[in-house]
Amino acid sequence: MSLALSNNASSVSQVETIVQTPHDLLINKIAFEIPSYQRPYVWGGEGVLKLLQDIEQAYIADEHQYYIGTVLSSQLPKKANKDASVSFELIDGQQRMTTLMLIAIAFKKANVDCELSNVATLAHFPRVTFSIREMVQGLLCSWTDLEFTHKPSDEDIHKNEYTKHLAEALNTATSFIKEIRKDSKKGEAHLVNFAKYFYQQVRWVNNIIPAGTDLNKLFATMNTSGVQLEQSDILKSKLLGKLSKNRHEYDGLWQVCENLNNYFERNVRRVFTASNWKKIQDIDLASFDKTKFKLVDTNMLQDLSDKGSESVRGLTLEEIISDESLLEKPESKQSSSSSAEDDEVFCRSIIGFPLFLIHAFRIYRAQAGNEDIESRVNGERLNQAFEKFVLKASELEVIKFLDCLWQVRYQFDKWVVKWVEKAEESTAVLRLSNVNFSKTQSRLNRVPTEITELSQLQSVRYFTGERSAQYWLTSFLGWLVENNTEDKNIVLAKLEDIDNKMSLALFHAELSQKQASFNYLTKTDGSFGSSNEMNDYLKQINGTGFEHYWFQKLEYVLWKNEQNRADEKFKKYRISSKNSVEHVHPQHEEYDKRLEDNYLNAFGNLVLLSPGENSSYSNQTVGKKQEDFKAKPVYDSLKLKQIFELKQNDEWDKDKIKQHQKEMICLLEQHYSGREAFNGI
């Protein structure tokens, strides 16, 4: 396939478009070079883990392919790798391709018997090279057992903006491989087959521009080439096409719900500008009322709808695309009455709109007494999830779903955390917010809250499990829509119950997290499991194979039961993304002090850290780790805090490990049983 690209008035060049896989890179000896003007690699651990989990789910579901997007490149006349048959300079898409290479390196370092491992290198060089970045090149060569002139130290790696996220991403991919190997239900066969799927079925589109193309002109053309139709836009056109009246009102409803990166009431105020906002309170937003939420041209639209069937036929895709107002994102619609404050974005959603639509659809189906969707809970499967509904739904059923969508979005903004950055903080934090009515401004305003049990427990859920699904949202939001409570204590108790039951379902292979989340909402009979199974699991000798969830859950329980809440280090602590299970007493201690495997790899000797936190401790003695821990401005881990408070000036030995493990399991059991935590925590 090729696309015409105008370079100047007198000539037309062609952009060649090809679909590629890791298999293609290997057999065709393809190399990539990342030019010096590209920004540093920024994906880090969280993005890599989400990608790997997503591809693994596609492999388990036996999906034909997994598409990771597009890249823009230019074929290089002079190859960076002399053994390559063809080399491409990556103009756009270097983050994805670098991630792919890091995953291949992780499989190579882990000695997985698969072709994917061979994608990491091409002869004597890494397959992806970085122009004039000698430290990066030296690091990649050292990771792939190639010759290198300089390998940066661990300290240099974590200080340098071009290498720190590379190391974090590789550590994440390595941990992912280790966990599969440790999982008795998966093991080496699963890992090898997953690698084969990755090698053959992961695909991307490489748009190859001609040499000598004016890149400035190309980027300008790309940025102004029109409106791109997304899956949600297609779904919107099909659903609105089934309505015989009030189509513009429901189009407005869709726009309000679509913009997840701003607060709900602000979206409503921007779209339904003719509403009486001096009288509308937060509780009025809980459901969609066409008599309260009015568009500017309500009367004109009513006149149109009275003209007969010709004015109420469905919309075609061509009409949707040609009418830019129907595809315009809510944040781009400006009202002359909007203040400068209205134009600011205060938050970032934890999920995208396609996934939000799927959760809302599952809730609608539960309300209607229908079975769960057949497709995976994944934003990339949006149209697949709605396929049968779009074909068979009546106009009334579409309206009921759209009304449900509004209700879910209201509860989502009221009770689900968003990424919020306060003025005094350097990075965004997962927070909830309160809605207040400002008498001076005659409108609703948002005030971010301090960190609470609700935000911390949601952080546990967000950072663990299948991140591309966030199954807990179906149960939680569905219950909120049904009950619409203002009581924070009741909401917390319900979220804890959902979290407890879904976590115990992990011990039942026949009960997937998808099924458990829907069963909870529909009150389907059947057990989710008991805390005895958790107790037995945490007493096993699993080492780094323990599920990360149980460490994060313990962090929440410790945080909730902390007595000294005035402790400045505690006040700064947040449950965050961590993916490295590490030994407190190291496996290879610097003075070669050994510990029996039954204690070394027990839950009592393990903590969950980020790769950066772990590298700062390395293989030091427990005493040195303790001093480093005390010197930090915020606690790395509340479990580690418990360990060092128990250790004090003594040795970290078998008895201390057994005592700590017993206390932590006891604390978790009490949380599950609803009893108060033991004294002293």
C-alpha positions in Angstrom: 0.0 0.0 0.0 1.3 3.5 -0.7 0.0 7.0 0.0 0.7 10.2 -2.0 2.7 12.8 -0.2 3.3 16.2 -1.8 6.8 17.5 -1.1 6.5 20.6 -3.2 4.4 22.0 -6.0 6.2 20.1 -8.8 6.6 16.6 -7.4 4.7 14.0 -5.6 6.3 11.2 -3.6 4.9 8.1 -2.1 4.6 6.9 1.5 5.0 3.1 1.5 2.9 1.4 4.2 3.8 -2.1 5.4 2.6 -4.3 8.2 5.5 -5.7 10.3 6.0 -8.2 13.1 9.1 -9.2 15.2 9.3 -12.2 12.9 9.7 -9.9 9.9 12.5 -8.0 11.6 14.5 -11.2 12.2 14.1 -12.9 8.8 14.6 -9.7 6.8 17.5 -8.4 8.9 15.8 -5.1 9.6 17.4 -2.6 12.0 16.2 0.7 13.5 18.1 3.9 14.4 16.7 6.5 16.8 17.9 9.9 15.7 19.5 12.3 18.2 16.6 14.8 18.1 14.2 12.2 19.7 13.2 12.7 23.3 14.3 10.2 25.9 12.5 6.9 26.4 9.7 7.6 29.0 7.5 4.5 29.2 9.0 3.0 32.3 7.6 0.0 34.2 3.9 0.8 34.3 3.4 1.1 30.5 5.5 -2.0 29.8 3.6 -4.1 32.3 0.3 -3.0 30.9 1.4 -3.9 27.3 2.7 -7.3 28.4 -0.5 -8.2 30.3 -2.6 -7.0 27.4 -0.7 -9.2 24.9 -0.8 -12.1 27.2 -4.6 -11.8 27.5 -4.8 -11.7 23.6 -2.7 -14.8 23.5 -4.9 -16.6 26.1 -8.0 -15.6 24.2 -6.3 -17.0 21.0 -6.8 -13.7 19.1 -5.5 -13.6 15.6 -3.3 -10.6 16.1 -2.3 -7.9 18.5 -1.9 -4.4 16.9 0.4 -2.0 18.8 0.0 1.0 16.5 1.9 2.8 13.8 5.4 4.1 13.3 6.8 6.6 10.9 10.2 6.0 9.4 12.6 6.8 6.6 14.9 4.3 5.0 18.6 5.1 5.7 21.0 5.1 2.7 23.9 4.5 5.2 23.1 1.7 7.7 23.9 2.1 11.3 24.3 -1.7 11.5 26.5 -3.0 8.6 24.9 -6.4 8.9 21.4 -5.1 8.3 19.7 -5.6 5.0 17.7 -2.5 5.6 17.8 0.2 8.3 15.0 2.6 9.2 15.3 5.9 11.0 12.4 6.2 13.4 10.8 9.5 13.1 7.7 8.7 15.2 7.0 5.6 17.3 10.4 5.2 19.0 8.7 4.5 22.4 6.8 1.5 21.0 9.8 0.1 19.1 12.2 0.6 22.0 9.7 -1.2 24.3 9.5 -4.1 21.9 13.3 -4.4 21.8 13.5 -4.2 25.6 11.0 -7.1 25.9 13.1 -9.1 23.4 16.2 -8.4 25.5 14.3 -9.5 28.7 13.5 -12.9 27.0 17.1 -13.2 25.8 18.5 -12.5 29.3 16.1 -14.9 30.9 17.2 -17.7 28.4 13.7 -18.4 27.2 13.9 -20.9 24.3 12.2 -18.7 21.6 12.8 -16.8 18.5 11.7 -13.5 20.2 15.0 -13.6 22.1 16.9 -13.3 18.8 15.1 -10.1 17.8 17.1 -8.2 20.5 20.2 -8.1 18.4 21.3 -8.2 14.7 24.8 -9.7 14.4 27.2 -7.6 16.6 24.8 -4.7 17.5 21.5 -4.2 19.2 18.7 -4.1 16.6 17.7 -0.7 17.8 20.6 1.8 18.0 20.6 5.3 19.4 22.4 8.0 17.4 25.2 9.7 19.4 23.9 8.2 22.7 27.0 6.3 23.8 25.8 5.6 27.3 22.6 4.1 25.9 24.5 2.0 23.4 26.8 0.7 26.0 23.9 -0.2 28.3 22.0 -2.0 25.5 25.2 -3.9 24.5 25.9 -5.0 28.1 22.3 -6.3 28.4 22.6 -8.3 25.2 26.1 -9.7 25.9 27.7 -7.8 23.0 31.0 -6.0 23.1 30.9 -2.5 24.5 33.4 0.3 25.3 31.6 1.6 28.4 28.9 0.2 30.7 27.4 2.9 32.9 27.2 2.3 36.7 23.9 1.6 38.4 24.0 5.1 39.9 24.7 6.7 36.4 21.8 4.6 34.9 19.3 5.9 37.4 20.4 9.5 37.2 20.6 9.8 33.4 17.3 10.8 31.7 18.1 8.6 28.6 18.7 5.4 30.6 16.7 5.4 33.8 13.4 4.5 32.2 15.1 1.9 30.0 16.3 0.1 33.1 12.9 0.3 34.8 11.2 -1.1 31.7 13.7 -4.0 31.4 13.3 -4.8 35.1 9.5 -4.9 34.7 9.7 -7.2 31.7 12.2 -9.5 33.5 9.9 -9.6 36.6 6.9 -10.5 34.3 8.9 -13.5 32.9 9.9 -14.6 36.4 6.3 -14.5 37.6 5.1 -16.6 34.7 7.8 -19.2 35.5 6.8 -19.2 39.2 3.1 -19.6 38.4 2.2 -23.3 38.7 -0.7 -22.8 36.4 1.5 -21.3 33.6 5.2 -22.3 33.8 7.8 -22.6 31.1 5.4 -24.0 28.4 3.1 -21.0 28.8 6.1 -18.6 28.6 7.5 -20.2 25.4 4.1 -20.2 23.7 3.4 -16.6 24.8 6.8 -15.6 23.3 5.9 -17.4 20.1 2.6 -15.5 19.9 4.4 -12.2 20.5 7.0 -13.0 17.8 4.4 -13.9 15.2 1.2 -12.1 16.0 2.2 -8.7 17.4 2.0 -6.2 14.6 2.4 -2.6 13.7 2.2 -0.4 10.6 5.4 1.1 9.4 4.8 4.2 7.2 8.0 4.7 5.3 8.5 8.2 3.9 10.8 9.0 1.0 14.4 10.2 1.7 14.7 13.9 1.6 11.1 14.6 2.8 10.7 18.0 4.5 9.8 16.7 8.0 8.5 20.1 9.2 6.0 20.2 6.3 5.1 16.5 6.9 4.3 17.0 10.6 2.2 20.1 9.8 0.3 18.1 7.2 -0.3 15.3 9.7 -1.5 17.7 12.4 -4.0 19.5 10.1 -5.2 16.6 7.9 -8.7 16.4 9.4 -10.7 14.5 12.0 -9.8 10.9 12.8 -12.7 8.6 13.3 -12.3 6.5 16.5 -14.1 3.3 17.6 -16.3 5.3 20.0 -17.3 7.7 17.2 -18.5 4.8 15.1 -20.4 3.4 18.0 -21.9 6.8 18.7 -23.1 7.1 15.1 -24.8 3.7 15.2 -26.6 4.3 18.5 -27.7 7.8 17.7 -28.9 6.6 14.3 -31.5 4.5 16.1 -33.2 7.5 17.8 -36.2 9.1 16.2 -36.2 12.2 18.5 -34.0 14.1 21.0 -31.0 13.0 19.0 -29.1 16.3 19.6 -29.8 16.1 23.4 -28.3 12.6 23.4 -25.4 13.7 21.3 -24.8 16.3 24.0 -25.0 13.6 26.6 -22.4 11.6 24.8 -20.1 14.6 24.6 -20.4 15.1 28.3 -19.5 11.6 29.1 -16.8 11.3 26.5 -14.4 13.9 28.0 -12.9 11.9 30.9 -10.0 14.4 31.4 -12.2 17.0 33.0 -14.8 16.9 35.7 -18.4 15.8 34.9 -20.2 19.0 36.0 -17.8 21.1 34.0 -18.5 19.1 30.8 -22.3 19.4 31.4 -22.0 23.2 31.8 -20.0 23.5 28.6 -22.4 21.4 26.5 -25.8 22.3 28.0 -25.2 26.0 28.1 -28.9 27.0 28.2 -29.4 25.3 31.6 -30.1 27.4 34.7 -26.8 26.8 36.4 -27.7 29.1 39.3 -30.2 26.5 40.5 -28.5 23.2 39.5 -27.0 21.3 42.5 -24.7 18.3 42.5 -27.6 15.9 43.2 -29.4 17.1 40.1 -26.6 15.7 38.0 -27.2 12.1 39.1 -29.5 11.4 36.2 -30.2 12.9 32.8 -33.2 15.2 32.8 -33.9 16.9 29.5 -36.1 19.5 31.2 -33.1 20.7 33.3 -30.2 20.2 30.9 -30.9 22.3 27.8 -28.9 23.0 24.6 -28.8 26.6 23.2 -30.9 25.6 20.2 -33.6 23.5 22.0 -36.5 25.3 20.4 -35.1 25.2 16.9 -34.4 21.4 17.2 -38.0 20.9 18.4 -39.3 22.7 15.3 -37.1 20.4 13.1 -38.3 17.2 14.8 -42.0 18.2 14.1 -41.4 18.3 10.3 -41.9 14.5 9.8 -40.0 11.3 9.3 -37.5 12.9 6.9 -35.9 14.8 9.7 -35.6 11.8 12.1 -33.8 9.2 9.9 -30.5 7.7 11.2 -27.2 9.4 10.6 -24.7 7.9 8.2 -21.0 7.7 8.9 -20.5 10.2 6.0 -22.8 12.7 7.8 -21.1 12.1 11.1 -17.7 12.8 9.6 -18.8 15.8 7.6 -20.6 17.4 10.6 -17.5 18.3 12.7 -19.7 19.3 15.6 -20.7 15.6 16.1 -17.0 14.5 16.3 -15.7 17.6 18.1 -14.4 16.6 21.5 -16.1 18.4 24.4 -12.9 20.2 25.5 -12.7 21.9 22.1 -16.2 23.4 22.3 -16.0 26.9 23.7 -18.8 28.9 25.0 -18.7 32.7 24.9 -19.8 32.7 28.5 -17.0 30.3 29.7 -14.4 31.8 32.0 -10.7 31.2 31.7 -11.0 28.8 34.6 -13.4 26.7 32.6 -10.8 26.1 29.9 -8.3 24.5 32.2 -8.0 20.7 32.7 -7.7 19.8 36.3 -7.5 16.0 36.1 -6.6 12.9 34.1 -8.7 9.8 34.1 -7.4 6.3 35.1 -9.1 4.8 32.1 -10.0 5.8 28.5 -13.5 6.4 27.2 -13.7 3.1 25.2 -13.1 1.1 28.4 -15.5 3.3 30.3 -18.2 2.6 27.8 -17.7 -1.1 28.2 -18.0 -0.9 32.0 -21.2 1.2 31.6 -22.5 -1.4 29.1 -21.9 -4.2 31.6 -23.7 -2.3 34.3 -26.7 -1.7 31.9 -26.8 -5.4 31.1 -26.8 -6.3 34.8 -29.7 -3.9 35.3 -31.6 -5.4 32.5 -31.1 -8.9 33.8 -28.9 -9.9 30.8 -25.7 -12.0 30.8 -22.3 -10.4 30.7 -20.6 -9.4 27.4 -18.7 -12.2 25.6 -15.7 -10.2 24.6 -12.8 -9.3 26.7 -13.1 -6.2 28.9 -10.6 -4.1 26.9 -11.0 -0.7 25.3 -9.6 -2.1 22.0 -12.6 -4.5 21.9 -15.2 -1.8 22.1 -17.1 -2.5 18.9 -16.9 -6.2 19.5 -18.5 -5.7 22.9 -21.4 -3.7 21.5 -21.8 -5.7 18.2 -25.0 -7.6 19.0 -26.5 -4.7 20.9 -26.0 -2.3 17.9 -27.7 -4.8 15.6 -30.7 -5.8 17.8 -31.4 -3.0 20.3 -34.6 -1.1 20.1 -34.8 2.7 20.4 -36.0 2.4 24.0 -33.1 0.1 24.8 -30.6 2.5 23.4 -32.1 5.4 25.4 -31.9 3.3 28.6 -28.3 2.6 27.9 -27.5 6.3 27.3 -29.3 7.2 30.5 -27.3 4.6 32.3 -24.1 6.0 30.7 -24.8 9.4 32.2 -25.5 7.9 35.7 -22.3 5.9 35.6 -20.3 8.9 34.5 -21.7 10.9 37.4 -20.7 8.3 40.0 -17.4 7.8 38.3 -16.4 11.4 38.9 -17.9 11.5 42.4 -16.2 8.3 43.8 -13.4 7.1 41.5 -9.9 8.6 41.8 -8.3 10.7 39.1 -4.7 11.8 38.5 -4.6 15.3 40.1 -1.6 17.5 40.4 -1.8 20.1 43.2 0.3 23.3 43.1 2.6 22.1 45.9 3.3 18.7 44.4 5.7 17.9 41.6 3.8 15.0 40.2 0.2 14.0 39.8 -1.4 11.8 42.5 -4.5 9.6 42.5 -7.1 11.7 44.4 -10.8 12.1 45.0 -12.5 15.5 45.1 -15.5 17.1 46.6 -18.1 19.1 44.8 -19.2 22.4 46.3 -21.7 25.0 45.2 -20.0 28.5 45.0 -22.6 31.2 45.8 -20.2 33.9 44.5 -19.8 32.2 41.2 -23.2 30.6 41.2 -21.9 27.2 40.0 -20.4 23.9 41.2 -16.7 23.8 41.9 -14.2 20.9 42.6 -11.9 20.7 45.6 -9.3 17.9 45.7 -9.3 15.9 48.9 -6.4 14.7 51.0 -5.4 11.1 50.6 -8.1 8.8 52.1 -8.9 5.1 52.6 -11.0 5.2 49.4 -8.2 6.7 47.3 -5.6 4.3 48.7 -7.7 1.2 48.2 -8.5 2.2 44.7 -4.8 2.7 44.1 -4.3 -0.9 45.1 -6.9 -2.0 42.6 -5.6 0.3 39.9 -2.0 -0.8 40.1 -2.6 -4.6 40.4 -4.4 -7.2 38.3 -5.2 -6.7 34.6 -4.7 -3.0 34.1 -6.3 -2.8 30.7 -9.6 -4.1 32.3 -10.0 -2.7 35.8 -12.7 -5.2 36.5 -13.6 -3.8 39.9 -15.1 -0.7 38.3 -18.1 -2.7 37.0 -19.0 -3.9 40.5 -18.2 -0.6 42.2 -19.9 1.8 39.8 -22.9 -0.5 39.3 -23.5 -0.5 43.1 -23.1 3.3 43.2 -25.7 3.8 40.4 -28.1 1.5 42.2 -27.7 3.1 45.6 -26.6 6.7 44.9 -25.4 7.3 48.5 -23.6 10.4 49.9 -22.1 8.4 52.9 -18.4 7.9 52.5 -18.2 5.3 55.2 -20.8 3.1 53.4 -19.0 3.6 50.1 -15.7 2.5 51.7 -17.3 -0.5 53.3 -18.7 -1.6 49.9 -15.4 -1.1 48.1 -13.6 -3.1 50.7 -16.2 -5.9 50.3 -15.8 -5.8 46.6 -12.0 -5.9 46.9 -12.1 -8.7 49.4 -14.3 -10.9 47.4 -12.6 -10.3 44.1 -9.2 -11.0 45.7 -10.4 -14.3 47.2 -11.7 -15.3 43.8 -8.0 -15.3 42.6 -7.7 -18.7 44.3 -10.5 -20.2 42.1 -9.3 -20.9 38.5 -12.9 -21.5 37.4 -13.9 -18.0 38.5 -12.2 -15.3 36.4 -12.0 -11.7 37.6 -14.3 -10.7 34.8 -16.9 -13.2 36.0 -16.4 -12.4 39.7 -17.0 -8.7 39.0 -20.2 -9.3 37.1 -21.4 -11.9 39.6 -21.0 -9.5 42.5 -23.1 -6.9 40.7 -25.9 -9.4 39.8 -25.7 -11.1 43.2 -25.2 -14.4 41.5 -25.1 -17.3 43.9 -21.8 -18.9 44.6 -18.8 -18.5 46.9 -15.9 -16.1 46.2 -13.6 -18.1 48.5 -12.5 -17.7 52.1 -9.6 -16.0 53.9 -8.3 -19.5 54.8 -7.1 -19.8 51.2 -5.3 -16.5 51.5 -3.7 -17.7 54.8 -2.5 -20.9 53.2 -1.1 -19.1 50.1 0.9 -16.5 52.1 2.5 -19.3 54.1 3.9 -20.9 50.9 7.5 -20.5 49.9 7.0 -18.6 46.6 9.8 -16.0 46.7 9.4 -13.5 43.9 6.4 -15.5 42.6 4.0 -14.0 45.1 1.2 -12.0 43.4 1.9 -8.3 43.7 -1.6 -7.7 44.8 -1.1 -9.2 48.3 1.8 -6.8 49.0 -0.2 -3.8 47.9 -3.3 -5.0 49.9 -1.1 -5.2 53.0 0.1 -1.7 52.4 -3.5 -0.5 52.4 -4.3 -2.4 55.6 -1.1 -1.0 57.3 -1.9 2.5 56.1 -5.5 2.3 57.4 -4.4 1.1 60.8 -1.4 3.3 61.3 -1.6 5.0 64.7 1.0 7.8 64.3 -0.7 9.7 61.4 1.3 12.8 62.3 4.5 11.2 61.1 5.7 13.4 58.2 7.1 10.4 56.3 3.8 8.6 56.7 1.8 11.7 55.6 3.8 11.8 52.3 3.3 8.1 51.6 1.2 7.0 48.7 0.4 3.5 47.3 2.0 3.6 43.9 3.0 1.5 41.0 5.6 -1.1 42.1 6.5 -4.3 40.3 9.6 -5.8 41.9 9.3 -8.4 44.7 12.6 -8.1 46.6 14.3 -9.9 49.5 15.0 -8.0 52.8 17.7 -10.4 53.7 19.3 -10.5 50.2 19.8 -13.6 48.1 23.5 -12.7 47.6 24.4 -10.7 50.6 27.6 -8.6 50.2 29.4 -10.6 53.0 28.0 -13.9 51.7 25.8 -14.5 54.8 23.4 -17.2 53.9 19.8 -17.8 54.9 17.8 -21.1 54.4 15.5 -21.0 51.4 12.4 -21.6 53.5 13.0 -18.3 55.2 14.7 -16.4 52.4 11.8 -16.8 50.0 9.0 -16.6 52.6 6.4 -13.8 52.6 7.9 -12.5 55.8 11.3 -11.7 54.1 9.8 -10.0 51.0 8.7 -6.5 50.1 7.3 -5.0 46.9 9.4 -2.0 45.6 9.9 -0.1 42.4 13.1 -0.9 40.5 14.6 2.4 41.5 13.9 1.8 45.2 15.3 -1.7 45.0 18.5 -0.6 43.2 19.2 1.8 46.1 19.3 -1.2 48.5 21.0 -3.7 46.2 22.7 -6.6 48.0 23.6 -4.7 51.1 23.2 -6.2 54.6 19.9 -5.7 56.3 21.5 -3.2 58.7 22.7 -1.0 55.9 19.3 -1.2 54.2 17.7 -0.1 57.5 20.0 3.0 57.7 19.2 3.9 54.0 15.5 3.4 54.7 15.6 5.8 57.7 17.4 8.4 55.7 14.7 8.6 53.0 12.2 11.5 53.2 9.2 9.1 52.7 8.6 5.4 53.4 9.3 3.1 50.4 7.0 0.5 51.9 4.9 0.3 55.1 5.7 -3.4 55.3 9.4 -2.6 55.3 8.7 0.0 58.0 7.2 -2.8 60.1 10.2 -5.0 59.4 12.7 -2.5 60.6 10.6 -1.5 63.6 10.5 -5.2 64.6 14.2 -5.7 63.9 15.5 -2.5 65.7 19.1 -3.2 66.5 18.8 -7.0 66.4 19.7 -9.4 63.6 17.1 -10.0 60.9 17.0 -13.8 61.5 14.6 -16.7 61.1 12.6 -15.9 64.3 12.1 -12.3 63.2 11.0 -13.4 59.8 8.5 -15.9 61.2 7.2 -13.3 63.7 6.7 -10.6 61.0 5.0 -13.0 58.7 2.6 -14.2 61.4 1.7 -10.6 62.3 1.1 -9.5 58.7 -1.1 -12.5 57.9 -3.0 -12.0 61.1 -3.6 -8.3 60.2 -4.9 -9.3 56.8 -7.2 -12.0 58.3 -8.6 -9.5 60.7 -9.3 -7.1 57.8 -11.1 -9.8 55.9 -13.1 -10.9 58.9 -14.0 -7.3 59.8 -12.4 -7.4 63.2 -10.3 -4.5 64.5 -6.6 -4.7 63.9 -4.3 -5.9 66.6 -2.8 -3.4 68.9 0.6 -1.8 68.1 0.1 -1.2 64.4 
